[in-house]
């Protein structure tokens, strides 16, 4: 899909919408607020104010974030000349919902509070009916195939882990199939980087848990630039050697700092933050292309990152964590 002036109108609107993103100064004020109530007062000075009227307490902050996410996805979809681009990013909500519904059914739990509504590509009612009736014919081909495999496997043994493993692979296979058709290097680059960084994190987690090569092979996502075999071999190597091997590639800073901190703390929090910042820097680098979808995608991802930052702060404030402990978890802002 070559760049053209058909994106100009949407990019112009996005440039205005960007000015309303929560900037670093407001994030800092939320962070320094004495408690969760004060943090929400800062948020009330932003676009989120329109969702706060019916808020019962600070513990219901997720309602604000969910409402804003729905608003943004609807607005961006309506202005985007190529809505299939937005579908790439909305797909994660479809797969998330399918995971929640399958697990809820077989574990006999009601987890409706975890469902994302009116953000994905597939209506929630369609997914609910598919899981309830075990009829996945209305889903996308790869999603249908994965759901049918999981349902068949669950007749013998219910394994919630299989749901995540199988559906994650299906989702990324779908995304990369669409990317091949779209032919937009910026998008392919983003998802390739996301895949690689996710696969490195998966390697580290599975190594910590002491699981075998077969499990890692099941868990690794397709289509990254780092070859699967390279990651499988590294499962048997010490962390220092893994860091050294991966530090010569494009993710050097993320890997070096992330794995070093992981060795010291036994947590991947630092790695996850660095990986997110790496992706934010990537999308920032393309935001000034006014003839392509890059600024529109950049805004959408900036909004998702902003929501993540607000969530981190609100969780920290509600749990009365020290400011510096919350700060350590915060990602960079887009603006």
Rosetta blueprint (number, residue, H / E / L):
1 X L
2 X L
3 X L
4 X L
5 X H
6 X H
7 X H
8 X H
9 X H
10 X H
11 X H
12 X H
13 X H
14 X H
15 X H
16 X H
17 X H
18 X H
19 X L
20 X L
21 X L
22 X L
23 X L
24 X H
25 X H
26 X H
27 X H
28 X H
29 X H
30 X H
31 X H
32 X H
33 X L
34 X L
35 X L
36 X H
37 X H
38 X H
39 X H
40 X H
41 X H
42 X H
43 X H
44 X L
45 X L
46 X L
47 X H
48 X H
49 X H
50 X H
51 X H
52 X L
53 X L
54 X L
55 X L
56 X L
57 X L
58 X H
59 X H
60 X H
61 X H
62 X H
63 X H
64 X H
65 X H
66 X H
67 X H
68 X H
69 X H
70 X H
71 X H
72 X H
73 X H
74 X H
75 X H
76 X H
77 X H
78 X H
79 X H
80 X L
81 X L
82 X L
83 X H
84 X H
85 X H
86 X H
87 X H
88 X H
89 X H
90 X H
91 X H
92 X H
93 X H
94 X H
95 X H
96 X H
97 X H
98 X H
99 X H
100 X H
101 X H
102 X H
103 X H
104 X H
105 X H
106 X H
107 X H
108 X L
109 X L
110 X L
111 X L
112 X H
113 X H
114 X H
115 X L
116 X L
117 X L
118 X L
119 X L
120 X L
121 X L
122 X L
123 X L
124 X H
125 X H
126 X H
127 X H
128 X H
129 X H
130 X H
131 X H
132 X H
133 X H
134 X L
135 X L
136 X L
137 X L
138 X L
139 X L
140 X L
141 X H
142 X H
143 X H
144 X H
145 X H
146 X H
147 X H
148 X H
149 X H
150 X H
151 X H
152 X H
153 X H
154 X H
155 X L
156 X L
157 X L
158 X L
159 X L
160 X H
161 X H
162 X H
163 X H
164 X H
165 X H
166 X H
167 X H
168 X H
169 X H
170 X H
171 X H
172 X H
173 X H
174 X H
175 X H
176 X H
177 X H
178 X H
179 X H
180 X H
181 X H
182 X H
183 X L
184 X L
185 X H
186 X H
187 X H
188 X H
189 X H
190 X H
191 X H
192 X H
193 X H
194 X H
195 X H
196 X H
197 X H
198 X H
199 X H
200 X H
201 X H
202 X H
203 X H
204 X H
205 X H
206 X H
207 X H
208 X H
209 X H
210 X L
211 X L
212 X L
213 X H
214 X H
215 X H
216 X H
217 X H
218 X H
219 X H
220 X L
221 X L
222 X L
223 X L
224 X L
225 X L
226 X L
227 X L
228 X H
229 X H
230 X H
231 X H
232 X H
233 X H
234 X H
235 X L
236 X L
237 X L
238 X L
239 X H
240 X H
241 X H
242 X H
243 X H
244 X H
245 X H
246 X H
247 X L
248 X L
249 X L
250 X L
251 X L
252 X H
253 X H
254 X H
255 X H
256 X H
257 X H
258 X H
259 X H
260 X H
261 X H
262 X H
263 X H
264 X H
265 X H
266 X L
267 X L
268 X L
269 X H
270 X H
271 X H
272 X H
273 X H
274 X H
275 X H
276 X H
277 X H
278 X H
279 X H
280 X H
281 X H
282 X H
283 X H
284 X H
285 X L
286 X L
287 X L
288 X L
289 X L
290 X L
291 X L
292 X L
293 X L
294 X H
295 X H
296 X H
297 X H
298 X H
299 X H
300 X H
301 X H
302 X H
303 X H
304 X H
305 X H
306 X H
307 X H
308 X H
309 X H
310 X H
311 X H
312 X H
313 X H
314 X H
315 X H
316 X H
317 X H
318 X H
319 X L
320 X L
321 X L
322 X L
323 X H
324 X H
325 X H
326 X H
327 X H
328 X L
329 X L
330 X L
331 X L
332 X L
333 X L
334 X L
335 X L
